[in-house]
């Protein structure tokens, strides 16, 4: 990323004037659309790309549209409606819609625009129900009911296209070139952009655009498009459409037939769920006799303030996970997550958050407000992250793994794999399973032989039964943390150790009480009613890993304390890699989390 890259939580705002509910761009001195926008989109983009016929005849697993200029999302909504109407309900094919815009979309503006298009109500409501948090970079939203995946990239067009290059899964079948007037939006209609569009096109990729500017036609022809100048929409004299005319060779991964996953933790469970949703059979192996995940944990939104891949990953992963839990876990209730201003480091972090001016995401609370809300007595003020909650990982994993396409094998300690025409997974006690097209290792301990830099930390949390904590409404973080009551206890944390912990040896619960002394100052170890011991995998650069170890062998690991906040996105990354689906992350992030960086 360049030095000019903005912080992921600082997207640009459009400058707009309104004529009734029709927006006009002050930035580009051009209108976004007119009253007959639906008819125009259907002619300029859908018919120009011959989508109806191609959707019916194309035998591939998914169809990918690339759009330059998301605007207010009307092209997306119109396309979604046509896709839903024109593809069979029995079809397994998905539509991938990758759209780029320099500006994030504001929900109030979206609602103002779409209320004048009642024929799109079903799809505008679909979008509102999962409206993306306004961030720079990538946002992936799935709509399983309609078999549509939206990848929205908020970035300048050149950087966004660059972030898609180098991955054959990101190749485009049809382009919507919908930027503003080429004379006023020169950054989009440039030779560099045409070159990247060409690089991201397949054999017979098509495009449609409203413009007929000569330099646009010549630029596309220079980069191997056969361009036709045809009658424009309504009163416009001409528009351009065409097809990519250069023969290309590129190699797709084998589509998975059956996948083995090592480790039934949150990453493995999320991946199994995603694969099963795509009609792929999955075997999940775990070394434990019983799947005993964390009884209660909290999402962890302690965002970084750089503009590097790690900062972008933490923001994107957090909000992706939030939407994943909202969609898939009925018991998930958004409470927000509180960070108390209890030391100089936290104070510095909170002051930096204030400079983001994101009142939609953060709320500053006095000690009095915190105490009143939670019926507690402590002295610190703090900041509430408005999106997030605590989750029973046991409940989540059980829900994700309950699918007829998923088989779970307990008491299977992984030893190695062998790969020939298919993949064989080998476990202790001479247990072997074969016939897999792909294998994914999601267990940190199983990855240690392959990635020596991965470290295993051990930890424990404690459950306290205390009436004074019964009204806590959201996770409260200070030096430690205290969670809202769950099954009569408040889970608190944490103990950390480089050595394995066991319930057969007394645990240092006193350290948990000290860390949370702002609320537990009169407690002792006798007040602890339950405990849970677990492991955590970490890497030296504080980034996780997710990607290929070799052909058809993948890994997810090193999530550290951010398992709940990263696992759903990293599982989506691997699912997309092995199913030939456009990636939900940028090339920069993908390179930063590549497992081979330590090998």
PyMOL commands that set and color helices and strands:
alter all, ss='L'
color gray80, all
select helices_A, chain A and resi 37-47+51-57+74-86+107-114+118-129+144-146+157-164+168-170+191-199+214-222+266-277+309-328+344-354+367-374+393-401+444-447+467-469+509-515+517-520+525-527+560-579+587-592+595-598
alter helices_A, ss='H'
color red, helices_A
select strands_A, chain A and resi 16-19+22-25+30-31+62-68+94-101+137-143+148-154+172-177+201-209+225-231+238-244+258-262+281-285+297-298+337-340+362-365+382-385+390-391+406-409+414-419+423-427+431-436+438-441+455-464+475-477+481-482+490-497+528-538+545-550+553-557
alter strands_A, ss='S'
color yellow, strands_A
deselect
rebuild
show_as cartoon
